[in-house]
Amino acid sequence: MNLPPGLLISAPNSGAGKTTIMLGLLRAFRERGLSVQPFKSGPDYIDPAFHLAAAGRPSYNLDSWAMSDTLMQEIAQQSKGADIILAEGSMGLFDGVAQKGAFGYGSTAETARFFNWPIILVLDIKGQAQSAAATALGFASYQKNLPFAGVILNRVASPRHERLTRLGMEQAGIEVLGVLPRRGDLALPERHLGLIQAVEHPDLNKAIGDYASFIAENVDINRIIELGEAKTISNPLSGASAPPPGQHIALARDEAFSFTYPHLLSHWREHGAQISYFSPLANEPPNSDADVIWLAGGYPELHAGRLASADKCFAAIRSHAKTRPVHGECGGYMVLGKSLIDKNGTAHKMLGLLGLVTSYEKRKFHLGYRKATAICNTELFTKNSSWRGHEFHYSQILSQPDDPLFTVVDASGDAVQETGSVRGHVTGTFFHLIAKAD
């Protein structure tokens, strides 16, 4: 399969403006009549929803630590029919885990090299001018054979600031693809896990339209399109992703349950599974014909009171769990438990299908890749099967009394306490499932 021409947006660090520029470019391409396929390098599951809003096409994660080459190629085929690919990196260009896994270190640079996507480096040049060229040159030459397109200069204070910075770039042989004047009104709102969810933005379409106008005025879009590189990939045998957990999956989806990796849902559908949605926040019960209920990750800690009063929904889930599997990821795992303590110290009764007690009052940051090996046979996980995922939350476990579901280690091979739980037909984990590890 021939992929469309592609490029990748990265930066030396988080906070340089990647996401705002990514959204603006996606919409600017779309307004030119181009069909643009977005991707996200790394495990971030918030940004793809913003990409979808900007591009009008679902965005998919690509992850060289958690995914085999075969799965990366399988996911890339979602770009079929697009005119151009635009991928967004995570953190800094070369940032990944300290130890290589079965597949890679998980850096954005690995994704760029794998697909031969030239890198557009976003540089926040506040407080520097010609010196920014040294940063750009270092990133362009740090690794051999890494495709590099040029830079977009962000937060430029004045014409003089631009002129001095361009002088340095010319001396370094770095192409300047855009110059963005400093503006304080284009930042996306954030909270404890990063950006707010796309569905919560008060006027996301207008915001993205403003980004697109700003980008169109200050970035050489024609040149960026010219720089895109095409690539031929093999047509892998389907099945590199996690198999569907059932033929009919009832998936919780609302502001409290919103995080499931898009490639999993696509893979499940492609393998004949039906996915129906229900909203616990709206007290909607899952479809009674579902084979499995899947409680996605999200922000239950912000909606614990409403969830505790979702009597019809909770009763239906408890009834289902008597004979059929229920699984929860991260926030979904917390809701499967006995109680959830909110930031004010108030305990809210949850489903009680597991004995888990979690607290958002006693916050501790948990972040990183996870490799999990199943300890026992369940309806969804075979004993000794291995899985890769990602954990990202602040809640603490106060009690986890049920049988452990997995042995879990981080990317360095160190054990973590969040082993998941199993009781009867009910399973849950604090990590978000990405792919099979074996």
Summary of the structure (lengths in Angstrom):
residues: 438
radius of gyration: 22.3
end to end distance: 25.4
largest distance: 70.2
contacts: 1585
relative contact order: 0.12
helix: 29%
strand: 28%
